[in-house]
Amino acid sequence: MLVMAIVNRTPDSFYRPGVTWDFGVALGRAHEVVAEGADILDVGGVAARPGDEVTVGEEIKRVVPFIGAVRSAYPELVISVDTWRQEVARAVCEAGADVLNDTWSGWDPKLAEVAAEFGAGLVCSHVGGLLPRTRPFRVAYPDVVADVLERTLALAGRALRAGVDPARIIIDPAHDFGKNTWHSLEVTRRLGELTATGWPVLLSASRKDFVGETLGVAIEDRLPGTLAVTAVGAWLGARIFRAHDVRQTRQALDMVAAVKGDLMPARTVRGLA
């Protein structure tokens, strides 16, 4: 199981807005999460929530130099970029990105073509038909998991037809995106239906609104709920976990792996001395 650490090059992200807006601070954060056990670094240049327009040129300016600096520091680290625009995708792949994290569900169909051209991975997500940077309003599904499966598998198929390496295609139910809290809880509960498809599943639940609404807590207090969702997802077979809190997520995943018998405990002296 892999931890995908979040480093946002934005002034207005939903969690701790602007904390890594400064280039030096962002690079320091990259060093920190790698030391804490991150397997993938996910870089974002545009906040998912509604806000001021960010042009293609501005998004490139925010992320490309940073990707270059991270790639120089960590030649083997997997770098993912959260973008939905082909122009940005091309620029970040040229700078050394390995994965295109298309949070907005194939809004730009040429993103898959860019991934294929550069041999990059592609995340196929579910947003229920939302436009980029919009919020759901009274959204309803006859069966939310069926809709997630239909849309993500269609995007995976489109990626295959575009020439993306099947070993580099990932599906993401995208908690909160195009969903209310009940939908996100149901997706979590039925995550095994996604992992049963055989595609690697990315779980992106870190500190999201459905956690806060379920527990009645603010963003700063959502880590315990996030780790509970993480553990459920790990037990049901998710492979990648996008996280703000890398060390705690790594420990939660290792504990689940040990319970399942897939990982040996780090130290076993109890009852032996």
N, C-alpha and C positions, 0 to 999 in steps of 0.2 A: 504494500500500500504506500502511495506516494503523497507527500505533503507539498501543495502548491502555495507558496507564500505570496502575499499581496503587497505590492509596492505601487502606490498610486502617485503619478506625477500630475496631480490635480490640486487646485485650491479648495475644492468644494465636494469632496467625497462624503458619503453619508456617515462614515465612522472616522472620527478625528480628522475633520477636514483640514487639509493643508499641512498635515504633520510631516509629509515627505515632499512638499512642494519645492523646498530648497534642494538644489542638486547635490550638494555635499551631504546633507542630511539623508537624502534618498540613497546615496551610495553607502553611507554608513549603515543604513537599515538593511541594505542588501548583504553587507558583510555579516551583520547580526543574524539574519535569518538563515544564512548558509551555515553559520556556526551552530545554530540551534537545530539543524537537521533538515532544512528544506531541500527537497529534491528538484523542485521547479520554482522559478521566479516568474510571477505573473505581473506584468507591467501594464498599467492603465493610464491613458492620457485624456479620457473624457469621463466625467461622472455619469453613472447610469441614470440618475434622477434628473428630472427636468431642471433646466438652468440656462445660463447664457450660452449663446451659440459658440461652438468651438469649430473653427474652420479646419479643413484638411491640413493646410499648412501649419496651423498652430498645433494640431495634434502631433504631427510629425516632429515639430520643433521640441515638443515636450518629451517625446519618448525615444527618438532615434539616438541622440548623443548619449543618453543614459544607457541604452542597450549596448552601444559601443564600449562604454566604460566597464559595464558588467562583464561583457564578453572578454575584454582584455584581462580582467581580474580573475575570471573563472572560465577558462576555455572549455571545460567539460560540462558546465552547468546547463541544464535545459531552461531556456528562456521562452516564456509565453507572453504574448501581447494581446490584451483585451481590446479588440477593435472590430468594427463592422464594415469598414470602408476599404475597398480594394487598393486605393492609392496609398493609404497608410500601411496596409498589409505588405505591399511591394517594398516600401521603404524600410520597414522593420526587418523583413526577410533579408534584404541586402545588407542590413546592419548586423545580422547574425542571429535573429530570432529563429526558434525551432518550431513553435506552435502558434497558430492563430486561434485565439479564444473568441469565437464569434458569438458574443452574448445575445445578439439580436436576431438569431435564428434565420440566417441566410437572407437578410434584407437586401444585401448586395450579392447577387448570384455569382459574380465574378471572383468573389473571395476564394471560392473553392479552386478556381483556375489558378490563382496565384499560389495557393498552397501546393497544388500539383506541380507547378513550374519549379518551385524551389525545394520540393521534397519535404515540405513542412507538415506538421500535424494540424488537424482541424477539429475544433470542438463544435459539435452540432447541438444546438440548444433549443429549448422550447419556450416561447413567449406568448403563445396563443394568438398570434396575428398582430401583436402590438407593433407600432412604429418605434424606432429608436428613441430613447429618452422620454417615453411616455409611461404613465401609470395605468394599471387596470382600473376599470370602474364597473361595478356590478357584473363582473365577468361570471359566466356560468358554463358548465360542461355537463353533458349527460354522464360522462365518465372521464374524469380528468386524466387518469393514467392512460386510458385508451388514446386520448388526444395527444398526450406526451409521446407515446410510442409511435403513433401515426406520423407525427410531424418530425420527430428526431430521426426515425428510420428513413423517411423520405429524403431528408437532408443527407443522411449517410449514403443513401443510394445515389443521390446527385453528385456527391463528392467522389464516389467510385467512378461514375461515368466521366467526371472531369479529369480523372487520372490520379487522384490522391491515393497514396499508398494505404491499403486497407489496414495495415498494422499501425497507422497513425491517425485513425479516425476514432473520435471519442464522442459519447453522447452525454448530455447534461439536462436533467429535468428543469433546472433553473428555478429553484425555490424563490417565491415571491414574484418573479417575473410573469406577468399575465395570470396571476393567481391570488386568491385571498388566503387567509390563514388556514381555513379548512382544507383548501386544495393542497397547500404545502404539507400539511400534516398527513393527508392521505397519500401523497406521493412518497413521503418518507416511509410510511407504514407498508406500502406496496412496492418498495424499491426493488425487491427481488424480481419483479416482472421485467424491469429494465435490465438488470444484470443477466437475466436468463437469455437475453438476445445474443449474448456473446460479445457485444461491443463493450469496451471499457467504459465505465460510468464515472463521471466527474460529479462530486457532490459539492455544491456551492451554497452552503447554509450559514456561513460565519456571521454571527451577530445580526442576522436579518430580522425583518419586522415580524415574521410569523413566530419567531422565538420570543420576541418582546411581547407580542400580543398574547401568546399562550401563557406566559408566566407573569404578565403584568409588570415588566421591568423595562428600564431605560437601556439604551445602547451599551453603556458602560457596565451593566450588570448581566449581559447576555452570554458570557462565556460558559457558565455551567450548562445552560440550555443548549448552547451550540455543541458542547462536548457530548451531551446526551444524544443529540441527533447524529453526531459523528460516529459514536459507538454503534448505534442502530444501523447506520449506513454501512459501516465496516462489516458488521455481522452479516448483513444481507448481500455483501459482495461488491460494494463500490470500490473503485481502485484508486481514485485520485481525490484529494480533499483540499479544496481552496480555503485558506485560513489566514486570518489576521494574527492569530496566536499560535506560532509555530511550535514552540517547545511543548506547550500543553497538548496540542493536537497530536504531536509525535508520540507523546506518552500514552494518550488515550488509544491511539491505533496500535501501539506495541502491546498494550494490556489486552486488547481484544484479540490480537494475534496469538498471544500467549494462552489465553483462555481456549481459543480454538485449537491449540496444539501446533500452531505454525511457527512459533517463536519460543526459544528456550529462555527461561528467566535469566536475568543478568547475574543473580547471586542466589544460591539455595543452601543456607546453613541452618535454617530453623528446624529444630528437632533432631539435628545431627551432632550437636556438640554436647 
